[in-house]
């Protein structure tokens, strides 16, 4: 059968004839005439539609060119074409490609192994395709097992509970059903998916694993002499009851399964086929580390299917009880070949090791990594006989481990390096050169002026810093000459940000036990000969320490805490901020990592707007803005150098205003974060859905039509825009009707229904869920503790100079408002949500201050003649009352979040990372540095308040 038409122009007669012949062939071989698999570029045979819809898809999206053998449409094939469903939790994918005949070009010595794997998998698929009970056509045995296993994982069921649930389900079903009787039977069924695991006994003292020829039969640890088994009360080993166990989930079978899914196999080559290359950094594939692999090992880089991996490990308490010290350590692999909206998805994060407690492995974690390292070595050498379902061929799969991702203590465990003491920084190493505080008994890292330009004035300001003149240059990190890759263990921004946030809040609010300030810190400054005016004034019973530039006055503490207490954010933006504030103690309590992330980047700069001296306040806000910039979804590489310079200036400013005890290793590590972004790619990866762009094409065609029938008005842009808004609906209806007269038209089904117009009856709602985001009306917000009614719209708007201006200028404008009503317009086949909003007047109701904050005056309304907006066209924001002027509110934009659930309606190639690199407005150092100079009084707050300490 001639298939050359698949590569022809979609407008050509050859393509039209080919599509007609293909649809006739598919219909003749279809088991269900009402729906067939859609082979367009977006569906890739994953969805089924009517012949009419499939035809529209092929013309609109093009046909999947790699679909050379029409196995899903009745063309004879030697491959088994059974299909099974995909699961979110279980490592399993739709559209499983099948293993072929032995005579496929693979060497004879490998045939037996591949055939054995193939037969086992095909037997599993055949068994899983059985109906759940005789006569059932909706649910198969495999579907039932996967769905029940998802519930087990989601709700943390024990094995006994899961087995009881299976028995209960079997009682409700007809006789001869295929529900497994126990959890062991269910696990055995799923083992063929590559979900099998090995239990490896370990020494209770973390010395060895009982594996390999020498140790597999051992009963006593040759290193420490401990028994392999638990001891009873008489110290007699309990045969068969292991003292400690490692669960190992081999990754190689699961990597093979990924390539047997056409959807996942296609996504694994996204970095070559579909990655956007415009100089911006969105993915590790844009980083120098990725390119270094390609240059250093060109044979590896030539094969786009070779995997680039990252490894992460951290401890957790499986009993969810703070009183329990049990620590369990999983080791997880992530695959960077996948696009940024998939690589961090839960179903693509691969659990490989589970190290049992009760204590953490610490530096002995390398003992438990042995089986994984062995498999990673095999993957580097290459695994023969991996089947690619997209290309329909076998290939040799290789993989490389890029780096590890851990918090700082685990960083030291996995890297084998010291993360405490004089060489705590693993980038500076011997050049770290910390200073030990005698009274605080801790190391501090204050030599950040080394990173400044050679002739920067701060280098010579000794009194303002640590009483020394800085002449040294910045340490040079190890390059690729010393090791294979410039970064092998990345710094975890999340934990660094949390520690920095905790340090700033506890020091500003002077929280006992957590503040970096105190009697020891003041005595250390006296010892160093700096800020001696901050030493204690002794009294008969108590000593008084004057408040430093970093301490908030009592009234300022109340202002900051009231600001946090009054903040009302959007759903799922963060924890309820009100619950984190203790107004009695004037402090923030119970902060989790994500709370610190939100406070540091967004809420803290707002809360500090009316407190502290301006130089100190600006230094803290600059530090917060750095974290917001470093966590951008899209990184402009050309601005990284300036970002690093701004950060070094900021840390040096903090040295001027904060005590030396503030500068622990976490503050120092921020100096190296920009380098890692430059070498490894963005810190956080997110994804979003694109707007429907094809409507823009029709609006442009309608405008040309208006200019044609009104030639005298074609230069009057304002009149044309108003005329277009008034006549577009009727024009579109007529335009679609004319197009439908042609037999091979390309009008989509959705457009046909829209042209017909909606129903007259419009339902309204108080809340609506749009692409993973909860919106609600202002009235609904007034009843709740969250704020979901704020919206932000970027729209192409006309700028009119006066009422007589017929040729206004058009540009993108920002609009801010709150939702008053939510409408759902019914087009019979589908529904479209609309928001009716109160919009803030643009000219006098919106402003941007010197720090880059957008402020709006919510009681100043405008645009009353155009209140409606499509729900999919707005971004969610929320408003926080400005502490400086309560008539204005600070706008906080909510981050885009992943769509919850599977990609049922939107395929992955329609999703892209939002191109909105955040460039913060860093307050200039020069605007206030002259105010600082060397005046000692800048370190003391005005007034008589102080910190009292009992003698």
Order of alpha helices (4+ residues) and beta strands (2+ residues): alpha-beta-beta-alpha-alpha-alpha-alpha-alpha-beta-alpha-beta-beta-beta-alpha-alpha-alpha-beta-alpha-alpha-beta-beta-beta-alpha-alpha-beta-beta-beta-alpha-beta-beta-beta-alpha-alpha-beta-beta-alpha-beta-beta-alpha-alpha-alpha-beta-alpha-alpha-alpha-beta-alpha-alpha-alpha-beta-beta-beta-alpha-beta-beta-beta-alpha-beta-beta-beta-beta-beta-beta-beta-alpha-beta
